[in-house]
Amino acid sequence: MQRLNTLNLPSFIGFDRLFDEMDRAFENSANKGYPPYNLIKETDNNFTIELAVAGFGMDDLSITKEGNILNIEGTTGSSNDDVTYIHKGIGGRNFTRTFTLNDHVEVSNATLTNGILTIDLERIVPEALQPKKIAINGVDTNAIEGKVHVPDDLKELAREAIDKHEEEKVKVS
């Protein structure tokens, strides 16, 4: 596929990845929908891809992740020439499906059951990139205005300390 030249201007420095993503999107659209798939959002951080891969065994399928690109490939073994089909409706052609994953999305599991390849994905955001609550420092205006509840026993201790301090001031004078 040819790269889009209309956006390939000198002012677009460092956008090679964007153009590669666009190329990949157009490649997938030319795939004619084989094999069909579902994208499922389980939670905000868990996703599932389901591909209908009837006729493919585990040895016929390959899942690879390179950077943020998830590739799923299916290759059929040698066809059985001894079989004469009256009708062959189960697709058995080779395929490649490519998905672009967001940052920090990893494959957590892959299973093949009843002709459905299920790939579980999980977004694992590093702690350094997770939102942090920032403490706000300052003067508590409630304490200044006398709006903070002080237990009676603490008030009594404070009065005693103040009284003792006043007595010592009087003795010194």
Secondary structure, 3 states (H helix, E strand, C coil): CCCCCCCCCCCCCCCHHHHHHHHHHHHHHCCCCCCCEEEEECCCCEEEEEEECCCCCHHHEEEEEECCEEEEEECCCCCCCCCCCCCCCCCCCCEEEEEECCCCEEEEEEEEECCEEEEEEEECCCHHHCCCCCCCCCCCHHHHCCCCCCCHHHHHHHHHHHHHHHHHHHHHC
